Amino acid sequence: MEKVTIGGLRELLRKQGEKEKLELVPPSSVVSWLYPGQFAFCLNEEFIWDRYGTFIDMKGEEHFHKIQPVIRWVDFTEFFMGEKGGPPEKSDSHLAHFDMVTIGGGHIIPKKDYKDYSPKIYGEMFNFLINELGLKKENFIITYFPGGKLSAFAKNTKGKPKFRFDHTFPEDLESKQKLFELGFTKTQIKKDFSRRCFLIPDWVCGEIAPWGYRNEINYRAKNGLVDIATIERLTWRPVYENREITSIKKWDKSFIIAGAGFERLVMIANNLEKIQEVENIKTLYDFIKSNENGNPRLVTESLRLVHRIVADTNGDLRDSRSLNKPSGRIEKFNKLKRNLLNLGGLKLKKALEINARINPWHPKLKESISKTIEIIKDYAESQKDWKQLKREKQFKK
């Protein structure tokens, strides 16, 4: 089979979106008020609030296709930096920064139209994965929610029930039946009684978001079982009293969406062993590996994150709702910059140029090279490492 490329997939899914008459929503900044103290780690549907002032009570309906750069800080600490001074977990399939894309679109629809869109999203997802990417049906393992009490799977950090009310959610028989209809076997469809298969967003930003079922689509690959895509059907509405969720009820709408990360799709489709071998990372990783004797995985990922953040924000980590409180993001940003100090100026400039060149669909990366160097230089000076870098005469504006 012909090699699968990110550029090819982007164009294929864009054309499919146009054919389905979906709105092609441009990417948002990775800094958003929806993620206070964090960076955008999902599709960032901020545009819904921009239009309606609400997600849960919006008027009308939305049908969209979106590609969104995301940053998963939890994955960065776990798989690249390590937590609490310990070594990072080993993984050849994780990134902290990747491009997420809808497959079959995202649909916020009246409740009465649910039966038309839910089966369709499953068909479109697996048609894409099997017929377009060439993945083998027998290698899929798909999870679904088996039903149960909210208090049993929604816990706080102390292991206690997260909410002061309880609710029993039924088994997700709909997705189970649909997967059987698509030809998957009983051994490929697995129960998962956790928040991975039932989403219960209780957002720090205070906005109300719907709850509902989620399927994780996993694939047996060279490096084990890899989570490559998800399907979500959100149909419950949380009820708030004094900024606390006190109950749940059926929503008068449904949010049906399916998505994946480009980099993992390309890794799996091309039978690659490591995600750093994907086309929009490999050249950068190889360059850093040849010039960095410490931890090239950490340095490569740190550079990708810093470059993305600067491209989106020009270094200003404030968002529209927390103008004076970007401290959580600043702390994370500083940790990333610290990981780049040993590159030096010329190597840093070359690495940024490579990153921009191998990600041509993000033109802001090229435009922000000088600003990124300036920001890292300023950080180096503040850390008193600038003298060493200056002696090397490597920084050039």
Number of C-alpha atoms within 10 A of each C-alpha: 7 8 10 19 18 19 14 11 17 15 11 13 20 20 13 16 21 13 9 14 12 20 15 15 14 11 19 19 20 26 26 21 20 21 18 21 23 21 23 23 20 17 19 23 18 16 14 14 14 10 11 13 13 15 19 22 14 15 14 10 12 16 20 19 26 24 24 24 23 25 23 18 19 12 17 22 17 19 22 26 23 16 14 9 7 9 13 17 13 11 14 16 21 21 21 20 21 21 18 21 24 24 27 27 25 22 23 23 19 16 14 10 12 18 9 9 18 21 14 11 22 20 15 14 22 18 15 17 18 13 12 13 20 16 21 13 17 12 14 22 21 23 22 25 25 18 19 15 13 20 16 16 17 18 15 10 7 7 10 12 16 16 15 10 12 16 13 11 15 11 16 19 13 11 23 21 11 15 20 13 11 13 10 19 14 11 9 16 19 16 16 18 18 18 17 17 23 26 18 19 14 15 12 11 13 10 15 19 19 23 24 23 24 25 25 19 21 19 21 16 16 14 14 13 15 20 20 21 24 22 24 22 24 23 19 21 22 20 13 12 8 6 10 13 15 14 15 16 13 15 18 14 25 27 27 24 25 22 23 21 22 21 26 23 24 21 24 25 22 19 14 18 16 17 21 23 19 23 18 22 19 17 18 26 23 16 16 22 16 9 13 17 9 10 13 19 18 21 25 25 23 24 22 22 24 21 24 25 24 24 22 19 15 14 18 13 25 20 19 10 12 15 11 10 14 17 15 13 18 17 11 14 18 13 14 22 20 15 17 20 19 18 17 22 23 16 17 23 20 15 22 23 17 18 26 24 17 15 17 13 12 16 12 16 23 18 13 23 22 14 16 25 22 17 16 22 23 13 17 21 15 10 12 11 14 19 12 14 19 15 9 12 12 16 18 14 12
